[in-house]
Amino acid sequence: MKKIILSTLTLAVLSTNAMAYDATKAEELKNFYSHMTQKACADSKLFVKANDTMKMIRDKNVTLLDVRTIGEAGVIALSGKNSLHIPIKDLFKKENLDKLPTKKPIVVICHSGTRATLAAIGLKRIGFKKIHVLKGGLVALAKANNPKNAPLLDK
């Protein structure tokens, strides 16, 4: 009797582990990521350099989307008419997605680029077209911000 119970429990545990993931979501992700070959990643237009971002800021042809936490933005924040701060945890709420422009580029920014990449991939998956990630994050933008690159402010 103990062998039967033990065998049944073992089978139950093994079958649970075999179904430990959502096969439908796995298939969706397989289809989404399958085109990401080495060449496609190297040629990706997803990442934008800090100097190019500074030019877009000067040309007023970009929305900067800061996805850092409220605490991080409380210490160092992006400001200006073309800046939005929406923490990544709140980004995919309808009221926040409705704040994002659909006609001009959006550069997603975080401290170093990791969260921004995750946010950008999610935004692309739901249909946003002009999404970029600031390569190197806020750290790179701070280095690129100098008198030569800084935007001229309206008075």
C-alpha positions as CSV (number, residue, x, y, z in Angstrom):
1,M,0.0,0.0,0.0
2,K,2.9,2.4,0.8
3,K,4.4,1.7,-2.6
4,I,1.2,2.6,-4.3
5,I,0.8,5.9,-2.4
6,L,4.4,6.8,-2.9
7,S,4.1,6.0,-6.6
8,T,0.9,8.1,-6.9
9,L,2.5,11.0,-5.1
10,T,5.6,10.8,-7.2
11,L,3.6,10.7,-10.4
12,A,1.5,13.7,-9.2
13,V,4.6,15.7,-8.5
14,L,6.3,14.9,-11.8
15,S,3.2,15.7,-13.8
16,T,2.8,19.0,-11.9
17,N,6.4,19.9,-12.8
18,A,5.8,19.0,-16.4
19,M,2.9,21.5,-16.6
20,A,4.7,24.2,-14.5
21,Y,4.5,26.7,-17.3
22,D,1.8,28.2,-19.5
23,A,2.3,26.5,-22.9
24,T,0.2,29.2,-24.7
25,K,2.3,32.0,-23.4
26,A,5.5,30.1,-24.1
27,E,4.4,29.7,-27.7
28,E,3.6,33.5,-28.0
29,L,7.1,34.3,-26.6
30,K,8.7,31.7,-28.9
31,N,7.1,33.5,-31.9
32,F,8.0,36.9,-30.6
33,Y,11.7,36.1,-29.8
34,S,12.3,33.8,-32.8
35,H,13.3,36.6,-35.1
36,M,16.0,37.8,-32.7
37,T,19.0,36.4,-34.4
38,Q,22.5,37.8,-33.7
39,K,22.3,39.9,-36.8
40,A,18.8,41.2,-36.0
41,C,20.0,42.2,-32.5
42,A,23.1,43.9,-33.8
43,D,21.1,45.8,-36.4
44,S,18.3,46.7,-33.9
45,K,17.0,50.3,-33.9
46,L,15.7,49.8,-30.4
47,F,18.7,51.3,-28.8
48,V,19.6,55.0,-29.2
49,K,22.8,56.7,-28.1
50,A,22.8,59.5,-25.6
51,N,24.1,62.1,-28.1
52,D,21.3,61.1,-30.5
53,T,18.8,61.5,-27.7
54,M,20.2,64.9,-26.9
55,K,19.6,65.9,-30.5
56,M,16.0,64.7,-30.4
57,I,15.5,66.7,-27.2
58,R,17.0,69.8,-28.9
59,D,14.7,69.2,-32.0
60,K,11.7,68.7,-29.7
61,N,11.0,65.5,-31.5
62,V,10.8,63.0,-28.7
63,T,9.0,62.0,-25.5
64,L,11.3,60.9,-22.7
65,L,9.7,58.2,-20.7
66,D,11.3,57.6,-17.3
67,V,10.3,54.2,-15.9
68,R,12.3,54.4,-12.7
69,T,10.7,54.3,-9.2
70,I,9.2,57.3,-7.6
71,G,12.1,57.3,-5.1
72,E,14.7,57.3,-7.9
73,A,13.0,60.1,-9.7
74,G,12.7,62.1,-6.5
75,V,16.5,62.4,-6.3
76,I,17.2,63.0,-10.0
77,A,14.3,63.7,-12.3
78,L,13.8,64.5,-16.0
79,S,11.8,67.6,-16.5
80,G,10.3,69.5,-19.4
81,K,7.3,69.4,-21.6
82,N,8.4,66.2,-23.4
83,S,9.1,64.2,-20.2
84,L,6.9,61.6,-18.5
85,H,7.6,59.7,-15.4
86,I,5.7,56.5,-15.1
87,P,7.2,53.8,-13.0
88,I,7.5,50.5,-14.8
89,K,5.1,48.8,-12.3
90,D,2.4,51.2,-13.5
91,L,3.3,51.6,-17.1
92,F,0.8,49.1,-18.6
93,K,-2.3,50.6,-16.9
94,K,-4.7,52.0,-19.5
95,E,-4.6,55.5,-18.0
96,N,-0.8,55.6,-18.3
97,L,-0.7,54.1,-21.8
98,D,-3.1,56.8,-22.9
99,K,-0.5,59.4,-21.9
100,L,2.0,58.1,-24.5
101,P,2.2,59.7,-27.9
102,T,1.7,57.5,-30.9
103,K,3.1,59.9,-33.6
104,K,6.5,60.8,-32.3
105,P,9.4,58.7,-30.9
106,I,9.5,57.7,-27.3
107,V,12.9,57.1,-25.6
108,V,12.5,54.9,-22.6
109,I,14.9,55.7,-19.8
110,C,15.9,54.1,-16.5
111,H,19.1,54.1,-14.5
112,S,21.2,51.8,-16.7
113,G,18.9,50.5,-19.4
114,T,17.6,47.2,-18.1
115,R,14.1,48.2,-17.0
116,A,13.8,50.5,-20.0
117,T,14.5,47.5,-22.3
118,L,11.8,45.5,-20.6
119,A,9.4,48.3,-20.8
120,A,10.2,49.0,-24.5
121,I,9.8,45.3,-25.4
122,G,6.4,45.3,-23.7
123,L,5.3,48.6,-25.5
124,K,6.4,47.1,-28.8
125,R,4.4,43.9,-28.1
126,I,1.2,45.9,-27.6
127,G,1.6,48.0,-30.8
128,F,3.7,51.1,-30.1
129,K,6.0,51.6,-33.1
130,K,8.4,54.4,-32.4
131,I,10.0,53.1,-29.2
132,H,13.7,53.3,-28.3
133,V,15.8,52.6,-25.3
134,L,18.5,55.0,-24.1
135,K,21.6,53.0,-24.3
136,G,23.4,53.3,-21.0
137,G,20.4,54.8,-19.3
138,L,20.3,58.0,-17.3
139,V,24.0,57.6,-16.6
140,A,24.8,58.0,-20.3
141,L,22.4,60.9,-20.7
142,A,24.1,62.8,-17.8
143,K,27.5,62.3,-19.5
144,A,26.1,63.6,-22.8
145,N,24.5,66.6,-21.2
146,N,27.0,69.4,-21.7
147,P,26.8,73.0,-23.0
148,K,27.4,71.8,-26.6
149,N,24.5,69.2,-26.5
150,A,22.1,70.7,-24.0
151,P,18.8,71.9,-25.4
152,L,18.0,75.6,-25.6
153,L,15.2,76.4,-23.2
154,D,12.4,78.7,-24.2
155,K,12.2,81.9,-22.1
